[in-house]
Amino acid sequence: MAKVYREARRGKLPTEEATRLTYILTQIVKAHEVAVIERRIEALENATP
């Protein structure tokens, strides 16, 4: 996201495209966070007697 931001600030990337790319990257981060949380919950559930 930082690279997208820098390129948009420098005028190398149109702001509309930067906005779309940032949205996509944000969704990828959210999906990763959910996957990590699900694994942690599963590990906790499996550790409980």
ModelCIF file with pLDDT and N, C-alpha, C, O atoms, coordinates in Angstrom:
data_MODEL
#
_entry.id   MODEL 
#
_entity.id                         1 
_entity.type                       polymer 
_entity.pdbx_number_of_molecules   1 
#
_entity_poly.entity_id                      1 
_entity_poly.type                           'polypeptide(L)' 
_entity_poly.nstd_linkage                   no 
_entity_poly.nstd_monomer                   no 
_entity_poly.pdbx_seq_one_letter_code       MAKVYREARRGKLPTEEATRLTYILTQIVKAHEVAVIERRIEALENATP 
_entity_poly.pdbx_seq_one_letter_code_can   MAKVYREARRGKLPTEEATRLTYILTQIVKAHEVAVIERRIEALENATP 
_entity_poly.pdbx_strand_id                 A 
#
loop_
_entity_poly_seq.entity_id 
_entity_poly_seq.num 
_entity_poly_seq.mon_id 
_entity_poly_seq.hetero 
1 1  MET n 
1 2  ALA n 
1 3  LYS n 
1 4  VAL n 
1 5  TYR n 
1 6  ARG n 
1 7  GLU n 
1 8  ALA n 
1 9  ARG n 
1 10 ARG n 
1 11 GLY n 
1 12 LYS n 
1 13 LEU n 
1 14 PRO n 
1 15 THR n 
1 16 GLU n 
1 17 GLU n 
1 18 ALA n 
1 19 THR n 
1 20 ARG n 
1 21 LEU n 
1 22 THR n 
1 23 TYR n 
1 24 ILE n 
1 25 LEU n 
1 26 THR n 
1 27 GLN n 
1 28 ILE n 
1 29 VAL n 
1 30 LYS n 
1 31 ALA n 
1 32 HIS n 
1 33 GLU n 
1 34 VAL n 
1 35 ALA n 
1 36 VAL n 
1 37 ILE n 
1 38 GLU n 
1 39 ARG n 
1 40 ARG n 
1 41 ILE n 
1 42 GLU n 
1 43 ALA n 
1 44 LEU n 
1 45 GLU n 
1 46 ASN n 
1 47 ALA n 
1 48 THR n 
1 49 PRO n 
#
_struct_asym.id          A 
_struct_asym.entity_id   1 
#
loop_
_ma_qa_metric.id 
_ma_qa_metric.mode 
_ma_qa_metric.name 
_ma_qa_metric.software_group_id 
_ma_qa_metric.type 
1 global pLDDT . pLDDT 
2 local  pLDDT . pLDDT 
#
_ma_qa_metric_global.metric_id      1 
_ma_qa_metric_global.metric_value   95.61 
_ma_qa_metric_global.model_id       1 
_ma_qa_metric_global.ordinal_id     1 
#
loop_
_ma_qa_metric_local.label_asym_id 
_ma_qa_metric_local.label_comp_id 
_ma_qa_metric_local.label_seq_id 
_ma_qa_metric_local.metric_id 
_ma_qa_metric_local.metric_value 
_ma_qa_metric_local.model_id 
_ma_qa_metric_local.ordinal_id 
A MET 1  2 94.00 1 1  
A ALA 2  2 96.00 1 2  
A LYS 3  2 96.00 1 3  
A VAL 4  2 97.00 1 4  
A TYR 5  2 96.00 1 5  
A ARG 6  2 97.00 1 6  
A GLU 7  2 97.00 1 7  
A ALA 8  2 96.00 1 8  
A ARG 9  2 96.00 1 9  
A ARG 10 2 97.00 1 10 
A GLY 11 2 97.00 1 11 
A LYS 12 2 97.00 1 12 
A LEU 13 2 97.00 1 13 
A PRO 14 2 97.00 1 14 
A THR 15 2 95.00 1 15 
A GLU 16 2 97.00 1 16 
A GLU 17 2 97.00 1 17 
A ALA 18 2 97.00 1 18 
A THR 19 2 97.00 1 19 
A ARG 20 2 98.00 1 20 
A LEU 21 2 97.00 1 21 
A THR 22 2 97.00 1 22 
A TYR 23 2 98.00 1 23 
A ILE 24 2 98.00 1 24 
A LEU 25 2 97.00 1 25 
A THR 26 2 98.00 1 26 
A GLN 27 2 98.00 1 27 
A ILE 28 2 98.00 1 28 
A VAL 29 2 97.00 1 29 
A LYS 30 2 98.00 1 30 
A ALA 31 2 98.00 1 31 
A HIS 32 2 98.00 1 32 
A GLU 33 2 98.00 1 33 
A VAL 34 2 98.00 1 34 
A ALA 35 2 98.00 1 35 
A VAL 36 2 98.00 1 36 
A ILE 37 2 98.00 1 37 
A GLU 38 2 98.00 1 38 
A ARG 39 2 97.00 1 39 
A ARG 40 2 97.00 1 40 
A ILE 41 2 96.00 1 41 
A GLU 42 2 95.00 1 42 
A ALA 43 2 95.00 1 43 
A LEU 44 2 94.00 1 44 
A GLU 45 2 93.00 1 45 
A ASN 46 2 93.00 1 46 
A ALA 47 2 92.00 1 47 
A THR 48 2 71.00 1 48 
A PRO 49 2 71.00 1 49 
#
loop_
_atom_site.group_PDB 
_atom_site.id 
_atom_site.type_symbol 
_atom_site.label_atom_id 
_atom_site.label_alt_id 
_atom_site.label_comp_id 
_atom_site.label_asym_id 
_atom_site.label_entity_id 
_atom_site.label_seq_id 
_atom_site.pdbx_PDB_ins_code 
_atom_site.Cartn_x 
_atom_site.Cartn_y 
_atom_site.Cartn_z 
_atom_site.occupancy 
_atom_site.B_iso_or_equiv 
_atom_site.pdbx_formal_charge 
_atom_site.auth_seq_id 
_atom_site.auth_comp_id 
_atom_site.auth_asym_id 
_atom_site.auth_atom_id 
_atom_site.pdbx_PDB_model_num 
ATOM 1   N N  . MET A 1 1  ? 0.830   -1.189  0.000   1.00 94.00 ? 1  MET A N  1 
ATOM 2   C CA . MET A 1 1  ? 0.000   0.000   0.000   1.00 94.00 ? 1  MET A CA 1 
ATOM 3   C C  . MET A 1 1  ? 0.871   1.246   0.000   1.00 94.00 ? 1  MET A C  1 
ATOM 4   O O  . MET A 1 1  ? 0.530   2.259   -0.612  1.00 94.00 ? 1  MET A O  1 
ATOM 5   N N  . ALA A 1 2  ? 1.995   1.158   0.692   1.00 96.00 ? 2  ALA A N  1 
ATOM 6   C CA . ALA A 1 2  ? 2.889   2.316   0.734   1.00 96.00 ? 2  ALA A CA 1 
ATOM 7   C C  . ALA A 1 2  ? 3.412   2.645   -0.656  1.00 96.00 ? 2  ALA A C  1 
ATOM 8   O O  . ALA A 1 2  ? 3.523   3.816   -1.019  1.00 96.00 ? 2  ALA A O  1 
ATOM 9   N N  . LYS A 1 3  ? 3.732   1.626   -1.429  1.00 96.00 ? 3  LYS A N  1 
ATOM 10  C CA . LYS A 1 3  ? 4.225   1.859   -2.789  1.00 96.00 ? 3  LYS A CA 1 
ATOM 11  C C  . LYS A 1 3  ? 3.138   2.497   -3.648  1.00 96.00 ? 3  LYS A C  1 
ATOM 12  O O  . LYS A 1 3  ? 3.416   3.417   -4.417  1.00 96.00 ? 3  LYS A O  1 
ATOM 13  N N  . VAL A 1 4  ? 1.913   2.018   -3.523  1.00 97.00 ? 4  VAL A N  1 
ATOM 14  C CA . VAL A 1 4  ? 0.796   2.606   -4.265  1.00 97.00 ? 4  VAL A CA 1 
ATOM 15  C C  . VAL A 1 4  ? 0.650   4.075   -3.880  1.00 97.00 ? 4  VAL A C  1 
ATOM 16  O O  . VAL A 1 4  ? 0.468   4.934   -4.744  1.00 97.00 ? 4  VAL A O  1 
ATOM 17  N N  . TYR A 1 5  ? 0.730   4.355   -2.601  1.00 96.00 ? 5  TYR A N  1 
ATOM 18  C CA . TYR A 1 5  ? 0.614   5.728   -2.117  1.00 96.00 ? 5  TYR A CA 1 
ATOM 19  C C  . TYR A 1 5  ? 1.712   6.612   -2.706  1.00 96.00 ? 5  TYR A C  1 
ATOM 20  O O  . TYR A 1 5  ? 1.445   7.700   -3.217  1.00 96.00 ? 5  TYR A O  1 
ATOM 21  N N  . ARG A 1 6  ? 2.948   6.125   -2.626  1.00 97.00 ? 6  ARG A N  1 
ATOM 22  C CA . ARG A 1 6  ? 4.072   6.914   -3.149  1.00 97.00 ? 6  ARG A CA 1 
ATOM 23  C C  . ARG A 1 6  ? 3.928   7.176   -4.643  1.00 97.00 ? 6  ARG A C  1 
ATOM 24  O O  . ARG A 1 6  ? 4.178   8.288   -5.107  1.00 97.00 ? 6  ARG A O  1 
ATOM 25  N N  . GLU A 1 7  ? 3.529   6.162   -5.389  1.00 97.00 ? 7  GLU A N  1 
ATOM 26  C CA . GLU A 1 7  ? 3.373   6.342   -6.830  1.00 97.00 ? 7  GLU A CA 1 
ATOM 27  C C  . GLU A 1 7  ? 2.244   7.311   -7.159  1.00 97.00 ? 7  GLU A C  1 
ATOM 28  O O  . GLU A 1 7  ? 2.343   8.090   -8.107  1.00 97.00 ? 7  GLU A O  1 
ATOM 29  N N  . ALA A 1 8  ? 1.185   7.263   -6.385  1.00 96.00 ? 8  ALA A N  1 
ATOM 30  C CA . ALA A 1 8  ? 0.084   8.208   -6.599  1.00 96.00 ? 8  ALA A CA 1 
ATOM 31  C C  . ALA A 1 8  ? 0.545   9.633   -6.280  1.00 96.00 ? 8  ALA A C  1 
ATOM 32  O O  . ALA A 1 8  ? 0.223   10.570  -7.011  1.00 96.00 ? 8  ALA A O  1 
ATOM 33  N N  . ARG A 1 9  ? 1.291   9.792   -5.200  1.00 96.00 ? 9  ARG A N  1 
ATOM 34  C CA . ARG A 1 9  ? 1.783   11.121  -4.822  1.00 96.00 ? 9  ARG A CA 1 
ATOM 35  C C  . ARG A 1 9  ? 2.731   11.695  -5.868  1.00 96.00 ? 9  ARG A C  1 
ATOM 36  O O  . ARG A 1 9  ? 2.756   12.903  -6.107  1.00 96.00 ? 9  ARG A O  1 
ATOM 37  N N  . ARG A 1 10 ? 3.501   10.821  -6.478  1.00 97.00 ? 10 ARG A N  1 
ATOM 38  C CA . ARG A 1 10 ? 4.465   11.266  -7.495  1.00 97.00 ? 10 ARG A CA 1 
ATOM 39  C C  . ARG A 1 10 ? 3.820   11.463  -8.867  1.00 97.00 ? 10 ARG A C  1 
ATOM 40  O O  . ARG A 1 10 ? 4.468   11.939  -9.799  1.00 97.00 ? 10 ARG A O  1 
ATOM 41  N N  . GLY A 1 11 ? 2.553   11.099  -8.985  1.00 97.00 ? 11 GLY A N  1 
ATOM 42  C CA . GLY A 1 11 ? 1.864   11.249  -10.253 1.00 97.00 ? 11 GLY A CA 1 
ATOM 43  C C  . GLY A 1 11 ? 2.118   10.114  -11.230 1.00 97.00 ? 11 GLY A C  1 
ATOM 44  O O  . GLY A 1 11 ? 1.721   10.197  -12.393 1.00 97.00 ? 11 GLY A O  1 
ATOM 45  N N  . LYS A 1 12 ? 2.773   9.056   -10.775 1.00 97.00 ? 12 LYS A N  1 
ATOM 46  C CA . LYS A 1 12 ? 3.046   7.900   -11.625 1.00 97.00 ? 12 LYS A CA 1 
ATOM 47  C C  . LYS A 1 12 ? 1.835   6.989   -11.760 1.00 97.00 ? 12 LYS A C  1 
ATOM 48  O O  . LYS A 1 12 ? 1.764   6.165   -12.672 1.00 97.00 ? 12 LYS A O  1 
ATOM 49  N N  . LEU A 1 13 ? 0.891   7.144   -10.852 1.00 97.00 ? 13 LEU A N  1 
ATOM 50  C CA . LEU A 1 13 ? -0.290  6.290   -10.812 1.00 97.00 ? 13 LEU A CA 1 
ATOM 51  C C  . LEU A 1 13 ? -1.516  7.178   -10.639 1.00 97.00 ? 13 LEU A C  1 
ATOM 52  O O  . LEU A 1 13 ? -1.577  7.971   -9.700  1.00 97.00 ? 13 LEU A O  1 
ATOM 53  N N  . PRO A 1 14 ? -2.493  7.055   -11.535 1.00 97.00 ? 14 PRO A N  1 
ATOM 54  C CA . PRO A 1 14 ? -3.704  7.868   -11.378 1.00 97.00 ? 14 PRO A CA 1 
ATOM 55  C C  . PRO A 1 14 ? -4.388  7.575   -10.036 1.00 97.00 ? 14 PRO A C  1 
ATOM 56  O O  . PRO A 1 14 ? -4.389  6.434   -9.573  1.00 97.00 ? 14 PRO A O  1 
ATOM 57  N N  . THR A 1 15 ? -4.957  8.589   -9.430  1.00 95.00 ? 15 THR A N  1 
ATOM 58  C CA . THR A 1 15 ? -5.567  8.403   -8.112  1.00 95.00 ? 15 THR A CA 1 
ATOM 59  C C  . THR A 1 15 ? -6.706  7.389   -8.147  1.00 95.00 ? 15 THR A C  1 
ATOM 60  O O  . THR A 1 15 ? -6.927  6.678   -7.167  1.00 95.00 ? 15 THR A O  1 
ATOM 61  N N  . GLU A 1 16 ? -7.427  7.315   -9.258  1.00 97.00 ? 16 GLU A N  1 
ATOM 62  C CA . GLU A 1 16 ? -8.518  6.334   -9.348  1.00 97.00 ? 16 GLU A CA 1 
ATOM 63  C C  . GLU A 1 16 ? -7.969  4.910   -9.263  1.00 97.00 ? 16 GLU A C  1 
ATOM 64  O O  . GLU A 1 16 ? -8.534  4.055   -8.582  1.00 97.00 ? 16 GLU A O  1 
ATOM 65  N N  . GLU A 1 17 ? -6.865  4.671   -9.962  1.00 97.00 ? 17 GLU A N  1 
ATOM 66  C CA . GLU A 1 17 ? -6.258  3.346   -9.920  1.00 97.00 ? 17 GLU A CA 1 
ATOM 67  C C  . GLU A 1 17 ? -5.664  3.067   -8.542  1.00 97.00 ? 17 GLU A C  1 
ATOM 68  O O  . GLU A 1 17 ? -5.768  1.951   -8.033  1.00 97.00 ? 17 GLU A O  1 
ATOM 69  N N  . ALA A 1 18 ? -5.047  4.070   -7.944  1.00 97.00 ? 18 ALA A N  1 
ATOM 70  C CA . ALA A 1 18 ? -4.493  3.913   -6.605  1.00 97.00 ? 18 ALA A CA 1 
ATOM 71  C C  . ALA A 1 18 ? -5.598  3.563   -5.607  1.00 97.00 ? 18 ALA A C  1 
ATOM 72  O O  . ALA A 1 18 ? -5.404  2.725   -4.726  1.00 97.00 ? 18 ALA A O  1 
ATOM 73  N N  . THR A 1 19 ? -6.740  4.199   -5.748  1.00 97.00 ? 19 THR A N  1 
ATOM 74  C CA . THR A 1 19 ? -7.867  3.914   -4.863  1.00 97.00 ? 19 THR A CA 1 
ATOM 75  C C  . THR A 1 19 ? -8.316  2.463   -5.020  1.00 97.00 ? 19 THR A C  1 
ATOM 76  O O  . THR A 1 19 ? -8.546  1.767   -4.031  1.00 97.00 ? 19 THR A O  1 
ATOM 77  N N  . ARG A 1 20 ? -8.437  2.017   -6.258  1.00 98.00 ? 20 ARG A N  1 
ATOM 78  C CA . ARG A 1 20 ? -8.859  0.622   -6.501  1.00 98.00 ? 20 ARG A CA 1 
ATOM 79  C C  . ARG A 1 20 ? -7.835  -0.365  -5.950  1.00 98.00 ? 20 ARG A C  1 
ATOM 80  O O  . ARG A 1 20 ? -8.196  -1.347  -5.300  1.00 98.00 ? 20 ARG A O  1 
ATOM 81  N N  . LEU A 1 21 ? -6.568  -0.101  -6.210  1.00 97.00 ? 21 LEU A N  1 
ATOM 82  C CA . LEU A 1 21 ? -5.530  -1.008  -5.719  1.00 97.00 ? 21 LEU A CA 1 
ATOM 83  C C  . LEU A 1 21 ? -5.482  -1.044  -4.192  1.00 97.00 ? 21 LEU A C  1 
ATOM 84  O O  . LEU A 1 21 ? -5.302  -2.107  -3.598  1.00 97.00 ? 21 LEU A O  1 
ATOM 85  N N  . THR A 1 22 ? -5.640  0.101   -3.570  1.00 97.00 ? 22 THR A N  1 
ATOM 86  C CA . THR A 1 22 ? -5.653  0.153   -2.111  1.00 97.00 ? 22 THR A CA 1 
ATOM 87  C C  . THR A 1 22 ? -6.828  -0.633  -1.548  1.00 97.00 ? 22 THR A C  1 
ATOM 88  O O  . THR A 1 22 ? -6.686  -1.333  -0.545  1.00 97.00 ? 22 THR A O  1 
ATOM 89  N N  . TYR A 1 23 ? -7.985  -0.520  -2.186  1.00 98.00 ? 23 TYR A N  1 
ATOM 90  C CA . TYR A 1 23 ? -9.157  -1.288  -1.744  1.00 98.00 ? 23 TYR A CA 1 
ATOM 91  C C  . TYR A 1 23 ? -8.867  -2.784  -1.838  1.00 98.00 ? 23 TYR A C  1 
ATOM 92  O O  . TYR A 1 23 ? -9.144  -3.535  -0.903  1.00 98.00 ? 23 TYR A O  1 
ATOM 93  N N  . ILE A 1 24 ? -8.311  -3.210  -2.962  1.00 98.00 ? 24 ILE A N  1 
ATOM 94  C CA . ILE A 1 24 ? -8.004  -4.628  -3.145  1.00 98.00 ? 24 ILE A CA 1 
ATOM 95  C C  . ILE A 1 24 ? -6.997  -5.097  -2.101  1.00 98.00 ? 24 ILE A C  1 
ATOM 96  O O  . ILE A 1 24 ? -7.172  -6.156  -1.498  1.00 98.00 ? 24 ILE A O  1 
ATOM 97  N N  . LEU A 1 25 ? -5.954  -4.318  -1.889  1.00 97.00 ? 25 LEU A N  1 
ATOM 98  C CA . LEU A 1 25 ? -4.953  -4.687  -0.891  1.00 97.00 ? 25 LEU A CA 1 
ATOM 99  C C  . LEU A 1 25 ? -5.550  -4.750  0.509   1.00 97.00 ? 25 LEU A C  1 
ATOM 100 O O  . LEU A 1 25 ? -5.191  -5.624  1.298   1.00 97.00 ? 25 LEU A O  1 
ATOM 101 N N  . THR A 1 26 ? -6.451  -3.839  0.819   1.00 98.00 ? 26 THR A N  1 
ATOM 102 C CA . THR A 1 26 ? -7.116  -3.851  2.130   1.00 98.00 ? 26 THR A CA 1 
ATOM 103 C C  . THR A 1 26 ? -7.937  -5.122  2.304   1.00 98.00 ? 26 THR A C  1 
ATOM 104 O O  . THR A 1 26 ? -7.948  -5.712  3.384   1.00 98.00 ? 26 THR A O  1 
ATOM 105 N N  . GLN A 1 27 ? -8.621  -5.544  1.250   1.00 98.00 ? 27 GLN A N  1 
ATOM 106 C CA . GLN A 1 27 ? -9.410  -6.775  1.318   1.00 98.00 ? 27 GLN A CA 1 
ATOM 107 C C  . GLN A 1 27 ? -8.513  -7.990  1.516   1.00 98.00 ? 27 GLN A C  1 
ATOM 108 O O  . GLN A 1 27 ? -8.881  -8.922  2.231   1.00 98.00 ? 27 GLN A O  1 
ATOM 109 N N  . ILE A 1 28 ? -7.344  -7.989  0.891   1.00 98.00 ? 28 ILE A N  1 
ATOM 110 C CA . ILE A 1 28 ? -6.403  -9.090  1.070   1.00 98.00 ? 28 ILE A CA 1 
ATOM 111 C C  . ILE A 1 28 ? -5.922  -9.137  2.524   1.00 98.00 ? 28 ILE A C  1 
ATOM 112 O O  . ILE A 1 28 ? -5.826  -10.214 3.113   1.00 98.00 ? 28 ILE A O  1 
ATOM 113 N N  . VAL A 1 29 ? -5.625  -7.985  3.091   1.00 97.00 ? 29 VAL A N  1 
ATOM 114 C CA . VAL A 1 29 ? -5.191  -7.922  4.494   1.00 97.00 ? 29 VAL A CA 1 
ATOM 115 C C  . VAL A 1 29 ? -6.290  -8.447  5.410   1.00 97.00 ? 29 VAL A C  1 
ATOM 116 O O  . VAL A 1 29 ? -6.018  -9.226  6.323   1.00 97.00 ? 29 VAL A O  1 
ATOM 117 N N  . LYS A 1 30 ? -7.527  -8.026  5.174   1.00 98.00 ? 30 LYS A N  1 
ATOM 118 C CA . LYS A 1 30 ? -8.643  -8.494  6.004   1.00 98.00 ? 30 LYS A CA 1 
ATOM 119 C C  . LYS A 1 30 ? -8.810  -10.005 5.905   1.00 98.00 ? 30 LYS A C  1 
ATOM 120 O O  . LYS A 1 30 ? -9.030  -10.671 6.916   1.00 98.00 ? 30 LYS A O  1 
ATOM 121 N N  . ALA A 1 31 ? -8.708  -10.550 4.700   1.00 98.00 ? 31 ALA A N  1 
ATOM 122 C CA . ALA A 1 31 ? -8.842  -12.000 4.519   1.00 98.00 ? 31 ALA A CA 1 
ATOM 123 C C  . ALA A 1 31 ? -7.725  -12.734 5.261   1.00 98.00 ? 31 ALA A C  1 
ATOM 124 O O  . ALA A 1 31 ? -7.963  -13.780 5.865   1.00 98.00 ? 31 ALA A O  1 
ATOM 125 N N  . HIS A 1 32 ? -6.526  -12.195 5.215   1.00 98.00 ? 32 HIS A N  1 
ATOM 126 C CA . HIS A 1 32 ? -5.412  -12.803 5.927   1.00 98.00 ? 32 HIS A CA 1 
ATOM 127 C C  . HIS A 1 32 ? -5.650  -12.772 7.434   1.00 98.00 ? 32 HIS A C  1 
ATOM 128 O O  . HIS A 1 32 ? -5.420  -13.762 8.129   1.00 98.00 ? 32 HIS A O  1 
ATOM 129 N N  . GLU A 1 33 ? -6.113  -11.627 7.930   1.00 98.00 ? 33 GLU A N  1 
ATOM 130 C CA . GLU A 1 33 ? -6.393  -11.511 9.366   1.00 98.00 ? 33 GLU A CA 1 
ATOM 131 C C  . GLU A 1 33 ? -7.439  -12.523 9.806   1.00 98.00 ? 33 GLU A C  1 
ATOM 132 O O  . GLU A 1 33 ? -7.293  -13.147 10.857  1.00 98.00 ? 33 GLU A O  1 
ATOM 133 N N  . VAL A 1 34 ? -8.482  -12.690 9.022   1.00 98.00 ? 34 VAL A N  1 
ATOM 134 C CA . VAL A 1 34 ? -9.537  -13.657 9.359   1.00 98.00 ? 34 VAL A CA 1 
ATOM 135 C C  . VAL A 1 34 ? -8.965  -15.067 9.383   1.00 98.00 ? 34 VAL A C  1 
ATOM 136 O O  . VAL A 1 34 ? -9.278  -15.847 10.283  1.00 98.00 ? 34 VAL A O  1 
ATOM 137 N N  . ALA A 1 35 ? -8.136  -15.399 8.409   1.00 98.00 ? 35 ALA A N  1 
ATOM 138 C CA . ALA A 1 35 ? -7.539  -16.733 8.364   1.00 98.00 ? 35 ALA A CA 1 
ATOM 139 C C  . ALA A 1 35 ? -6.669  -16.985 9.593   1.00 98.00 ? 35 ALA A C  1 
ATOM 140 O O  . ALA A 1 35 ? -6.703  -18.073 10.168  1.00 98.00 ? 35 ALA A O  1 
ATOM 141 N N  . VAL A 1 36 ? -5.892  -15.986 9.994   1.00 98.00 ? 36 VAL A N  1 
ATOM 142 C CA . VAL A 1 36 ? -5.032  -16.133 11.175  1.00 98.00 ? 36 VAL A CA 1 
ATOM 143 C C  . VAL A 1 36 ? -5.884  -16.319 12.427  1.00 98.00 ? 36 VAL A C  1 
ATOM 144 O O  . VAL A 1 36 ? -5.592  -17.181 13.257  1.00 98.00 ? 36 VAL A O  1 
ATOM 145 N N  . ILE A 1 37 ? -6.920  -15.524 12.563  1.00 98.00 ? 37 ILE A N  1 
ATOM 146 C CA . ILE A 1 37 ? -7.799  -15.625 13.741  1.00 98.00 ? 37 ILE A CA 1 
ATOM 147 C C  . ILE A 1 37 ? -8.488  -16.982 13.770  1.00 98.00 ? 37 ILE A C  1 
ATOM 148 O O  . ILE A 1 37 ? -8.600  -17.595 14.832  1.00 98.00 ? 37 ILE A O  1 
ATOM 149 N N  . GLU A 1 38 ? -8.949  -17.457 12.623  1.00 98.00 ? 38 GLU A N  1 
ATOM 150 C CA . GLU A 1 38 ? -9.610  -18.769 12.573  1.00 98.00 ? 38 GLU A CA 1 
ATOM 151 C C  . GLU A 1 38 ? -8.651  -19.873 13.012  1.00 98.00 ? 38 GLU A C  1 
ATOM 152 O O  . GLU A 1 38 ? -9.036  -20.774 13.758  1.00 98.00 ? 38 GLU A O  1 
ATOM 153 N N  . ARG A 1 39 ? -7.392  -19.802 12.546  1.00 97.00 ? 39 ARG A N  1 
ATOM 154 C CA . ARG A 1 39 ? -6.403  -20.815 12.962  1.00 97.00 ? 39 ARG A CA 1 
ATOM 155 C C  . ARG A 1 39 ? -6.155  -20.759 14.458  1.00 97.00 ? 39 ARG A C  1 
ATOM 156 O O  . ARG A 1 39 ? -6.027  -21.798 15.107  1.00 97.00 ? 39 ARG A O  1 
ATOM 157 N N  . ARG A 1 40 ? -6.088  -19.561 15.010  1.00 97.00 ? 40 ARG A N  1 
ATOM 158 C CA . ARG A 1 40 ? -5.858  -19.423 16.454  1.00 97.00 ? 40 ARG A CA 1 
ATOM 159 C C  . ARG A 1 40 ? -7.036  -19.981 17.248  1.00 97.00 ? 40 ARG A C  1 
ATOM 160 O O  . ARG A 1 40 ? -6.843  -20.675 18.246  1.00 97.00 ? 40 ARG A O  1 
ATOM 161 N N  . ILE A 1 41 ? -8.238  -19.680 16.809  1.00 96.00 ? 41 ILE A N  1 
ATOM 162 C CA . ILE A 1 41 ? -9.425  -20.206 17.502  1.00 96.00 ? 41 ILE A CA 1 
ATOM 163 C C  . ILE A 1 41 ? -9.450  -21.724 17.429  1.00 96.00 ? 41 ILE A C  1 
ATOM 164 O O  . ILE A 1 41 ? -9.731  -22.398 18.420  1.00 96.00 ? 41 ILE A O  1 
ATOM 165 N N  . GLU A 1 42 ? -9.156  -22.252 16.257  1.00 95.00 ? 42 GLU A N  1 
ATOM 166 C CA . GLU A 1 42 ? -9.122  -23.713 16.100  1.00 95.00 ? 42 GLU A CA 1 
ATOM 167 C C  . GLU A 1 42 ? -8.078  -24.336 17.006  1.00 95.00 ? 42 GLU A C  1 
ATOM 168 O O  . GLU A 1 42 ? -8.323  -25.384 17.604  1.00 95.00 ? 42 GLU A O  1 
ATOM 169 N N  . ALA A 1 43 ? -6.917  -23.708 17.117  1.00 95.00 ? 43 ALA A N  1 
ATOM 170 C CA . ALA A 1 43 ? -5.866  -24.232 17.992  1.00 95.00 ? 43 ALA A CA 1 
ATOM 171 C C  . ALA A 1 43 ? -6.317  -24.191 19.445  1.00 95.00 ? 43 ALA A C  1 
ATOM 172 O O  . ALA A 1 43 ? -6.054  -25.127 20.200  1.00 95.00 ? 43 ALA A O  1 
ATOM 173 N N  . LEU A 1 44 ? -6.993  -23.117 19.845  1.00 94.00 ? 44 LEU A N  1 
ATOM 174 C CA . LEU A 1 44 ? -7.502  -23.022 21.214  1.00 94.00 ? 44 LEU A CA 1 
ATOM 175 C C  . LEU A 1 44 ? -8.564  -24.083 21.487  1.00 94.00 ? 44 LEU A C  1 
ATOM 176 O O  . LEU A 1 44 ? -8.569  -24.716 22.543  1.00 94.00 ? 44 LEU A O  1 
ATOM 177 N N  . GLU A 1 45 ? -9.450  -24.265 20.532  1.00 93.00 ? 45 GLU A N  1 
ATOM 178 C CA . GLU A 1 45 ? -10.501 -25.265 20.702  1.00 93.00 ? 45 GLU A CA 1 
ATOM 179 C C  . GLU A 1 45 ? -9.911  -26.678 20.787  1.00 93.00 ? 45 GLU A C  1 
ATOM 180 O O  . GLU A 1 45 ? -10.406 -27.502 21.556  1.00 93.00 ? 45 GLU A O  1 
ATOM 181 N N  . ASN A 1 46 ? -8.886  -26.962 20.026  1.00 93.00 ? 46 ASN A N  1 
ATOM 182 C CA . ASN A 1 46 ? -8.255  -28.268 20.062  1.00 93.00 ? 46 ASN A CA 1 
ATOM 183 C C  . ASN A 1 46 ? -7.426  -28.477 21.326  1.00 93.00 ? 46 ASN A C  1 
ATOM 184 O O  . ASN A 1 46 ? -7.212  -29.618 21.737  1.00 93.00 ? 46 ASN A O  1 
ATOM 185 N N  . ALA A 1 47 ? -6.962  -27.405 21.943  1.00 92.00 ? 47 ALA A N  1 
ATOM 186 C CA . ALA A 1 47 ? -6.160  -27.497 23.148  1.00 92.00 ? 47 ALA A CA 1 
ATOM 187 C C  . ALA A 1 47 ? -7.015  -27.663 24.395  1.00 92.00 ? 47 ALA A C  1 
ATOM 188 O O  . ALA A 1 47 ? -6.520  -28.104 25.433  1.00 92.00 ? 47 ALA A O  1 
ATOM 189 N N  . THR A 1 48 ? -8.285  -27.318 24.305  1.00 71.00 ? 48 THR A N  1 
ATOM 190 C CA . THR A 1 48 ? -9.180  -27.409 25.444  1.00 71.00 ? 48 THR A CA 1 
ATOM 191 C C  . THR A 1 48 ? -9.623  -28.857 25.622  1.00 71.00 ? 48 THR A C  1 
ATOM 192 O O  . THR A 1 48 ? -10.085 -29.492 24.674  1.00 71.00 ? 48 THR A O  1 
ATOM 193 N N  . PRO A 1 49 ? -9.477  -29.390 26.874  1.00 71.00 ? 49 PRO A N  1 
ATOM 194 C CA . PRO A 1 49 ? -9.871  -30.799 27.110  1.00 71.00 ? 49 PRO A CA 1 
ATOM 195 C C  . PRO A 1 49 ? -11.345 -31.042 26.959  1.00 71.00 ? 49 PRO A C  1 
ATOM 196 O O  . PRO A 1 49 ? -11.805 -32.171 27.128  1.00 71.00 ? 49 PRO A O  1 
#
